[in-house]
Amino acid sequence: MELNLEIRLRDDNTDFINELSDMKGVESAVLVSYNGDYMG
Protein backbone atom coordinates (compact mmCIF):
# COMPACT_ATOMS: atom_id res chain seq x y z
CA MET A 1 0.00 0.00 0.00
CA GLU A 2 1.23 3.49 -0.80
CA LEU A 3 0.04 6.59 1.03
CA ASN A 4 0.66 10.17 -0.10
CA LEU A 5 -0.07 13.06 2.23
CA GLU A 6 0.18 16.81 1.85
CA ILE A 7 1.24 18.59 5.01
CA ARG A 8 2.13 22.15 5.88
CA LEU A 9 4.83 22.75 8.47
CA ARG A 10 4.70 25.60 10.98
CA ASP A 11 8.48 25.57 11.19
CA ASP A 12 11.31 23.79 9.40
CA ASN A 13 11.41 20.86 11.87
CA THR A 14 11.21 17.63 9.87
CA ASP A 15 12.21 15.24 12.67
CA PHE A 16 8.79 13.56 12.44
CA ILE A 17 9.85 11.78 9.24
CA ASN A 18 12.28 9.66 11.27
CA GLU A 19 9.47 8.66 13.65
CA LEU A 20 7.33 7.63 10.66
CA SER A 21 10.19 5.56 9.24
CA ASP A 22 10.61 3.76 12.56
CA MET A 23 6.95 2.71 12.81
CA LYS A 24 6.15 -0.99 12.55
CA GLY A 25 5.21 -1.95 9.00
CA VAL A 26 6.67 1.17 7.37
CA GLU A 27 9.30 0.28 4.78
CA SER A 28 10.21 3.83 3.79
CA ALA A 29 9.13 7.41 4.35
CA VAL A 30 10.20 10.28 2.11
CA LEU A 31 9.68 14.00 2.50
CA VAL A 32 9.43 15.98 -0.75
CA SER A 33 9.32 19.76 -0.97
CA TYR A 34 6.72 21.23 -3.34
CA ASN A 35 6.37 24.92 -4.15
CA GLY A 36 3.22 24.79 -6.29
CA ASP A 37 4.84 24.80 -9.74
CA TYR A 38 4.43 21.77 -12.00
CA MET A 39 7.16 20.93 -14.47
CA GLY A 40 6.30 19.35 -17.80
Contact map, one row per residue, 1 for C-alpha under 8 A:
1110000000000000000000000000000000000000
1111000000000000000000000000000000000000
1111100000000000000000000000000000000000
0111110000000000000000000000000000000000
0011111000000000000000000000000000000000
0001111100000000000000000000000000000000
0000111110000000000000000000000000000000
0000011111000000000000000000000000000000
0000001111111000000000000000000000000000
0000000111110000000000000000000000000000
0000000011111000000000000000000000000000
0000000011111100000000000000000000000000
0000000010111111000000000000000000000000
0000000000011111100000000000000000000000
0000000000001111111000000000000000000000
0000000000001111111100000000000000000000
0000000000000111111110000000111000000000
0000000000000011111111000000100000000000
0000000000000011111111100000000000000000
0000000000000001111111100100100000000000
0000000000000000111111100111100000000000
0000000000000000011111110100000000000000
0000000000000000001111111100000000000000
0000000000000000000001111100000000000000
0000000000000000000000111110000000000000
0000000000000000000111111111100000000000
0000000000000000000010001111100000000000
0000000000000000000010000111110000000000
0000000000000000110110000111111000000000
0000000000000000100000000001111100000000
0000000000000000100000000000111110000000
0000000000000000000000000000011111000000
0000000000000000000000000000001111100000
0000000000000000000000000000000111111000
0000000000000000000000000000000011111000
0000000000000000000000000000000001111100
0000000000000000000000000000000001111110
0000000000000000000000000000000000011111
0000000000000000000000000000000000001111
0000000000000000000000000000000000000111
